[in-house]
Amino acid sequence: MENTTNKAEYMIRARGIFKSFQDNEVLKGISLDVCQGEVLSIIGPSGSGKSTLLRCLNHLETIDKGSIEVKGEFLVKNDTSGRAVYAPKHEMRKMLSCMGMVFQQFNLFPHMTVLENLLEAPIQVKRQTREEIQPVAEELLRKVGLYEKRDAYPSRLSGGQQQRVAIARTLATNPRILLMDEPLSNLDAKLRMEMRAELKRLHHETGATFVYVTHDQLEAMTLATKICLLDKGVLQQYAPPLMVYAHPANTFVADFVGSPSINLVDGMIKTVQGGTVTLDVDGFTATMEMGDGFKGVDIVPAKIGIRPEYISLSEEGVPARVISSLPSGMETIVHLEVRKGLPLTSVIFGQNDFAVGSTLHVTFPTDRCMLFDDKGNLVGLGKLTLR
C-alpha cells in the first residue's frame, strides 16, 4: 500500500510513522507520499488517528518513530537506535514555513475586521509590512467572494463566510502546503456543499498542495485526488477515490466508503475452476466469473460485495420482496429481502417508487461485483449469477 514517486515531485513523504499517547498506540507504521498539487483526504472512523497524523506532519505533535520529509528535506528521521530525531530548530522553521493550517474552529480575532485578520499572520510571522501584504490580502478576499466584507467584524458574518476568511487568512502567508482539520464540520449541509466547491476552486487557482482531514466520505470523494483511509491507526488503503470505491483493498474499506453501504453477503466457496468461483450463499448457488487480476482463492468462507447501484430490478431474475422504498427524486433506495433472511439494498436512479411487500426480481448486470477471502482481502472482481 506504500505509494512511491519521484523525489522531486513530492511535498511530504512519511515513512513508518508511529505515535503513542502513554499506552495508547494511535499511529502504527503509516507511510505515504503527498505530491505537488495533490489533494490528500485523510478519512476513517472516530479514533482512527486522522487528526493525529495531520498534526504529526507539521510538528504540532512529535512522533515516536519514523521519518518525515518536507520538500525533500528531513524534518525528522530515525537515529541508529531507531528513535525519532528532529532537525535543528532553524531548519525546522524553514521547512514548516511553507505550511499553513486551517482548524475546525475558525479562530478569527473578534476585535479585528476581516481585512485585519488576513494582515495579522504575514505581518507577525513573515515580518511583512502592511503595504506589502494588503494588496495580496484584498485579492484573496476577492477570490473567496468577501471583498465587500473587508471592513466587517467576524460577528457580522455567517458561518460559511467566517470559514472562508479563515482559509483566506491561512493562504495570506502563501503556503505551498495547506493542512485542514475537518474545516467544514461546523457548517450546515448547504454551506458544506458550497464550501466544497469553493475549496475545489481555490485549489485550482492557488496550485497549493492540500492535506485534508474529514469524517465525511462525500467530501473526501469529491475533493481528493488521493484518499488515505485509516482504521485504528493502520493504513487500510492509499489510492485515488474511484480506485478506493471500485477496488477496495478489504471489506473494511468497501463498507466504509459508499452511501448507501455496500451489500456484503456471506458465502462458502465450493469450487474454484480457473476463473470461475462457485459459492453456497444462504441456500443459493452463486457463480462468479472472475475478471483479469483475479488472485485466486482457496475453499474458504468468503464474502461477495455488491454495490447498491450494481443491483437491477426487472421482471426476470431472483424474486425479492420490497421491505422499504425511499424515493428522493433523483434516486430511490430500495431495501429488499431475497427469500427469507438475505437482505439486499439497491439504488434505482430516476423518479421511482415501489410498494412495500411487493415482489420484484433482481439481477446483477455488471462485472464489478467483488469477492473477498476469509481474511477480508479483495481477491478480484467478476460477474455474479445467483440461482
Long-range contacts (C-beta under 8 A, 24 or more apart in sequence): 1-31, 1-235, 1-236, 1-237, 1-238, 1-249, 2-31, 2-32, 2-238, 3-31, 3-32, 3-33, 3-226, 3-238, 4-33, 5-33, 5-35, 7-72, 8-72, 9-35, 9-36, 10-34, 10-35, 10-36, 10-69, 10-72, 11-35, 11-36, 11-38, 11-70, 11-71, 11-176, 11-177, 11-209, 12-57, 12-68, 12-69, 12-70, 12-177, 12-209, 12-211, 13-67, 13-68, 13-69, 14-56, 14-57, 14-66, 14-67, 14-68, 14-69, 15-66, 15-67, 15-68, 16-65, 16-66, 16-67, 16-78, 17-53, 17-56, 17-63, 17-65, 17-66, 17-68, 18-63, 18-64, 18-65, 18-66, 19-49, 19-52, 19-53, 19-56, 19-61, 19-63, 19-64, 20-64, 25-233, 26-52, 26-233, 27-52, 27-53, 27-56, 27-63, 27-233, 28-232, 28-233, 28-234, 29-66, 29-234, 29-235, 30-66, 30-230, 30-233, 30-235, 31-235, 32-228, 32-235, 32-238, 34-177, 34-209, 34-211, 34-226, 35-209, 36-209, 37-207, 37-208, 37-209, 38-209, 38-210, 38-225, 38-226, 39-203, 39-209, 39-210, 39-212, 39-223, 39-224, 39-225, 39-226, 40-209, 40-210, 40-211, 40-212, 40-224, 40-225, 40-226, 40-227, 40-228, 41-212, 41-213, 41-214, 41-219, 41-220, 41-223, 41-224, 41-226, 41-227, 41-228, 41-241, 42-211, 42-212, 42-213, 42-214, 42-228, 42-230, 43-213, 43-214, 43-215, 43-217, 43-220, 43-227, 43-228, 43-229, 43-230, 43-256, 44-229, 44-230, 44-231, 44-236, 44-256, 45-215, 45-231, 45-256, 46-215, 47-232, 48-230, 48-231, 48-232, 48-233, 49-230, 49-232, 49-233, 50-213, 50-215, 50-230, 51-181, 51-182, 51-213, 53-213, 53-228, 53-230, 54-179, 54-181, 54-211, 54-213, 55-181, 57-179, 57-211, 58-96, 58-99, 58-101, 58-179, 59-86, 59-92, 59-96, 60-101, 62-86, 70-95, 70-96, 70-98, 70-99, 70-177, 71-95, 71-98, 71-176, 97-125, 97-126, 98-175, 98-176, 98-177, 99-175, 99-176, 99-177, 99-178, 99-179, 100-170, 100-171, 100-173, 100-175, 100-177, 100-178, 100-179, 101-170, 101-178, 101-179, 101-180, 101-181, 102-166, 102-167, 102-170, 102-178, 102-179, 102-180, 102-181, 102-183, 103-166, 103-181, 103-183, 104-181, 104-182, 104-183, 104-185, 104-186, 105-186, 106-154, 106-162, 106-163, 106-165, 106-166, 106-186, 107-166, 108-154, 108-162, 108-165, 108-166, 108-169, 109-154, 110-153, 110-154, 110-155, 111-153, 112-153, 112-154, 113-150, 113-151, 113-152, 113-153, 114-141, 114-146, 114-149, 114-150, 114-151, 114-152, 114-153, 114-154, 114-157, 114-165, 115-141, 115-150, 115-151, 117-154, 117-165, 117-169, 118-165, 118-168, 118-169, 118-172, 119-172, 120-169, 121-169, 121-170, 121-172, 121-173, 122-172, 122-173, 125-173, 126-173, 133-172, 136-172, 136-174, 137-168, 137-172, 140-168, 140-171, 140-172, 141-168, 143-168, 143-202, 143-205, 144-168, 144-198, 144-202, 158-191, 159-186, 159-187, 159-188, 159-191, 160-187, 160-191, 160-194, 160-195, 163-187, 163-191, 163-195, 164-195, 164-198, 167-198, 167-199, 167-202, 171-202, 171-206, 171-208, 175-208, 176-208, 176-209, 177-208, 177-209, 177-211, 178-206, 178-208, 178-209, 178-210, 178-211, 179-211, 179-212, 180-210, 180-211, 180-212, 180-213, 181-213, 182-213, 182-214, 182-215, 183-212, 184-214, 184-216, 184-219, 185-214, 185-215, 185-216, 192-216, 192-219, 196-222, 196-223, 199-223, 217-256, 217-257, 217-258, 217-259, 218-259, 221-245, 221-257, 227-257, 229-253, 229-256, 229-257, 231-256, 246-368, 246-381, 247-378, 247-381, 248-305, 248-370, 248-378, 249-377, 249-378, 250-372, 250-375, 250-376, 250-377, 250-378, 251-303, 251-305, 251-372, 251-376, 252-376, 254-305, 254-370, 254-372, 254-378, 258-307, 258-308, 260-308, 260-333, 260-345, 260-347, 261-345, 262-305, 262-306, 262-307, 262-308, 262-370, 263-304, 263-305, 263-306, 263-307, 263-308, 263-311, 263-343, 263-344, 263-345, 264-303, 264-304, 264-305, 264-372, 265-303, 265-304, 265-305, 265-306, 265-342, 265-344, 266-301, 266-302, 266-303, 267-301, 267-302, 267-303, 267-304, 268-300, 268-301, 268-302, 269-297, 269-298, 269-299, 269-300, 269-301, 269-302, 270-299, 271-299, 272-296, 272-297, 272-298, 272-299, 275-382, 277-371, 277-382, 279-304, 281-342, 281-386, 282-338, 282-339, 282-341, 282-342, 283-339, 284-318, 284-338, 284-339, 284-342, 284-386, 284-387, 285-386, 285-387, 286-384, 286-385, 286-386, 287-384, 287-385, 287-387, 288-369, 288-371, 288-382, 288-383, 288-384, 288-385, 289-367, 289-382, 289-383, 289-385, 290-371, 290-380, 290-381, 290-382, 291-367, 291-380, 291-381, 291-382, 291-383, 293-380, 293-381, 294-379, 294-380, 294-382, 295-379, 295-380, 296-379, 297-371, 297-373, 297-379, 298-373, 300-373, 300-374, 301-374, 302-371, 302-372, 302-373, 302-374, 303-371, 303-372, 303-376, 304-369, 304-370, 304-371, 304-372, 304-384, 305-369, 305-370, 305-371, 305-372, 306-344, 306-364, 306-369, 306-370, 306-384, 307-368, 308-333, 308-345, 308-346, 308-347, 309-346, 309-347, 309-349, 310-364, 310-365, 310-366, 310-368, 310-369, 311-344, 311-345, 311-346, 311-347, 311-362, 311-363, 311-364, 312-346, 312-362, 312-363, 312-364, 312-365, 313-346, 313-348, 313-354, 313-360, 313-361, 313-362, 314-360, 314-361, 314-362, 314-363, 315-361, 316-361, 316-363, 317-361, 317-362, 317-363, 318-361, 318-362, 318-363, 318-386, 318-387, 319-359, 319-360, 319-361, 320-344, 320-359, 320-360, 320-361, 320-362, 321-357, 321-358, 321-359, 321-360, 322-354, 322-355, 322-356, 322-357, 322-358, 322-359, 322-360, 323-356, 324-356, 325-352, 325-353, 325-354, 325-355, 325-356, 327-351, 327-352, 327-353, 334-360, 336-360, 336-362, 338-362, 338-386, 362-386
